[in-house]
Each structure stands twice: as structure tokens, then as C-alpha cells.
Amino acid sequence: MRETGYSLGVTLSVVIITYDEEANLARTLESVMPLVRDGKGEIIIVDSGSTDRTLEIARSFGAKVFIEPWKGYAAQKNSAIEKARGDWILSLDADEEVDAGLAEEIGFLILGNPRHLVSGGVSVHQKGGVASTVHGFWIRRKNHFLGRWIKHGGLWPDPKLRLFRRGEASFEERAVHETVQVEGATRRLLTGALVHHSYPTLSDYIDHMNRYSSLGAETAGAKGHRGFSVIDIVLRPLATFVYNYFFRLGFLDGREGLLLHLYHAVYVSWKYAKAWELARADSSRTEVRSD
């Protein structure tokens, strides 16, 4: 038996923002414990006023908990990143779980954990390491809807840039669908995945889409979508459904796929209708001030 590679001796910060996440948080934190226990790293929780057992659960896993007013998704996540002290940062949503394959890959690449290989009939203990030129990693994500892993319709492998060097990345400031901007080279991980336990019920999904369509309306309005447009409110949602359900094979995900893409199309319609509603309200306020 022989050893290859080297140990980095680096640490990892897992950062999560929360609000009333007692149904999800324990599962998420349990999945990252192999990456942070024994001095390998830390867990940072930035909470925006949970009234359930979220904070109790977070502290039971040894997380560092900070309570701050809600500032928006990007700002809240950037606040969590700023509190991290690890060499690398893994940013998670509270309803995401790191599967065993991903935990092993992160441990190998970032923490220098050894892994066992058989090469040419020889048993090899390979120690991890990553080239200093890599500043961030894209991670595959498995999205679950009503308990089913959605494999089609553009939702797999759904790569997300969530693992990056501290000080070299932040979330782009936008109202919704915030994304990480990394300074430097990135690479895709092809082993393991984040398991996204999203929307276990239709009510969860509809409530979420209602909130997100309101935020999306602000962005759409800023881009000039302010009038009542049949194209945006009717035709665009229809085209979205046809594209995702038929051309991207969403129908292969059964009843759950049908409901997901149907209601996502409704979300698109809501977004542009709400953008029109906001523009009308702004116009009314302007007229009142001018009077």
C-alpha cells in the first residue's frame, strides 16, 4: 500500500441563512458534519428572526449563530460570507443536503482527506489537494418536487457555484435568483450533489412562487417590462411551459413534472402581471403628487 498526494491543512466554513427552518436544518447540518468536525471547519448561521426551533437546532450542532434583520437574499448571504473564517466557503440553503459523494469529494479536494483507490492492482491511499489556480467549484444539484427527484426540464444537473475561496467571491446584488460571482478560475465537480428538498407540498411551492414573483416583478419592471403585455402575461408563460415540458423532456418526470412546469409557467405570468401592477401604482402616486 502506498500514499500519493498531499494534505492541505485548510479549513472550511459552511454558511447558511435561515428563517423558520426547523423542518430542514437538522438534515442539512448533519450532512456537513464530516466536513467541519474535529477542527476542520465551522458552521455560520445568519438568522432573520426565526420563531420556531431553528436557533436551538443550529446551536445543537455547534453553529455560530448571528441574528440580523432581513436585508434581501444576496445581502443576507454576503453577510454570512463576511463572518466566515475558513480558507474555503460552502454556501448552502437551509433545505439543501450534501450527499455522501459530494462530502467525500469536498473533503478530498479541499481538506486533504485521503481516499482509497485501486490502481493497476495496487491499493492506494490518495491524499487530496486542489491546484491553487482554482478559486471556485460548480456543484450539481438534485431538485426534489413533491418528494420526486426532477431529472428533466432543465433541472438536472442544475450546477450551482457554491464552493469558493474566502475573500474571492460574493453574491450579486439582485432581488431574486441571486448568483455567486467569483474572481478567478472555476471548475465543475462531477462527483456527488446537493440534494435540494424543495417544495414537499403544492402549498409550499405556490407560496414560494407568489413571493418570488413579487421580487421578480421588481426586476422585470427595472428592465422595462411595465406595461400590460399579452406577450409577457400569456404567450411567454405558454412558451415557457412548452419548452420545458416538451422540448426539455419535462413530461418524463410524470405527474410531478407536469405540475411543476405548469405552475412555473403560472409564476412567469404572475411576475409580469405584478410588474404591470407596480407600474400602475407608481403612476397613480405620481399623479397624486402632481395634483
Steps between C-alpha positions, in 0.01 A plus 500: 500500500633845416391863543479772237421869509521739795300648785393861475424566866230750405164563662147530364219738599145386430272807482120492507227761535183395683149597593270243664688201358449244776357252247820502293799625696597189699522293180715765334739539795532127553611463136792745541628377837767277338643817344518717810544274803835450673612855430467469122261793479201693627131557437372858470125564533353844428137495614240767432273451801385139511218425743526120486783266611745610229749665738482215750581251224782715364667530841463128565735442205751753630414768245596863551165680495443863403159668500454785254208682336406375154695692234412298189638166381832618357578742783411244765721234340786746458471584868544131582802478269663799670482321836676186373859430604571186302734487203209376288127573524209271420177700468182297549129563518334364812307240298807361322689187603855402408488138385771251598676516163524878509621502860776256408600705195513829693695330777748366247544817295484764772588339833758252375307196627644177356293264292556139408559405138609187318732576209667227295424248768672715764308634799559875521418749774484828312519828690305790365593838366385757251706720271546852635363639174147375576290758687155344489308181427165442331296232677220294348161530671217247518169684527214317669137600440218330694760244609616412147845571356433706188750382239374684191364835391836669551516417873787251492792531545410862591859606585541757779818689589501445877855407600763773478807650662436750776544859389461424131123470453170663590135483402389743231258757639162429341149456634465133407700208352820630657822349359861483617765702319851353538826674420709237328475158339220258582451129447206257501474216748371183336473294817211529745233767517302736714158350572244781492196401706283769349122519507377184677141624443322700233416764759873548567569546131212738437590713803863512389413593142268771627785657698753454221270642234468818707878530518534409133248770412735763640782372282275475193375855556856629526569338161208685341220244527246742645203491265213251474646263242311199367834369377650505850192400697358233264734398219829501691365266774354270232831488315681432828275201571530357149879539499562343841229233491538379142834609353695452824313174574329613819216255424737215593468603866139386516224680683746695711670627185169612353401692813844655542523638148135603488528704819839638401331640190238655728785659699629662180156646432470626858839668477414713199147571621643623830755713313209670323317540832808663659536736205133596526537568873809713437310695235209562736732630772669729250164642391398563862825685573463711186147600603 
